[in-house]
Amino acid sequence: MTGRFITLEGGEGTGKSTQIKRLAAALQAKGIKVLATREPGGSPGAEQIRKLMVEGEPGRWDAITETLLAYAARADHVARTIGPALMAGTWVISDRFNDSTFAYQGVGRGVPRETIRRIDAAVLDDFAPDLTLVLDLDVKLGLERAMARHKTQAGAENRFEKFGADFHEKLRQAFLDIARRSPDRCRVIDASGTEEQVAEAILTAVGRRFDL
Ligand code: TMP
């Protein structure tokens, strides 16, 4: 029996990593084996590519190079981490996956959707998440949260925050649009509530999707 693949998506500071920890713990408490991972990253090689993507100045890469970096990291992540875990029956929860490329590099940086779709098909074939939770939050609030976090940890990982508020407003709409296009796969979660409220909404969505 293969595991299930769940992704969390959304803009900066929407609380994905906190919620992934809570969801992983809740599933483990039901006796499910869980692997929490992230993109860009999630395998040794992909973590190296992550540094190239998330550190440095906004203009460091043109948009198509950035897209290819995201998919190079993703190919390694799927081959070495996600695929083997699913085959072993482990449930995988990933902090971001391919929807982030359609939002950030596609809508945000202007790579045509069809270009990304073709790269996606070449790299992933028809591999896709079983469930995607889109955490939706006011952009200003999210950026404030993300910046406060960077003051205390991971200070260098702020390249995309420097793209400005308009860029991030476009991203919010892009994620909502992705959820509208794929209603069977995606659930939009209101991330403006307390940590407990958001965790509860996520658990409800996961429970319904997988009959837990
Ligand atoms: P994080 O801050 O959620 O850990 O994500 C790292 C950054 O990488 C975030 O600003 C979004 C960006 N990113 C892309 O631009 N394209 C992608 O395909 C992925 C997975 C992330």
Boltz pocket constraint, residues with backbone or C-beta under 6 A from the ligand:
constraints:
  - pocket:
      binder: B
      contacts: [[A, 11], [A, 12], [A, 39], [A, 40], [A, 53], [A, 54], [A, 70], [A, 95], [A, 96], [A, 97], [A, 98], [A, 100], [A, 101], [A, 102], [A, 104], [A, 105], [A, 157], [A, 160], [A, 161]]
      max_distance: 6.0
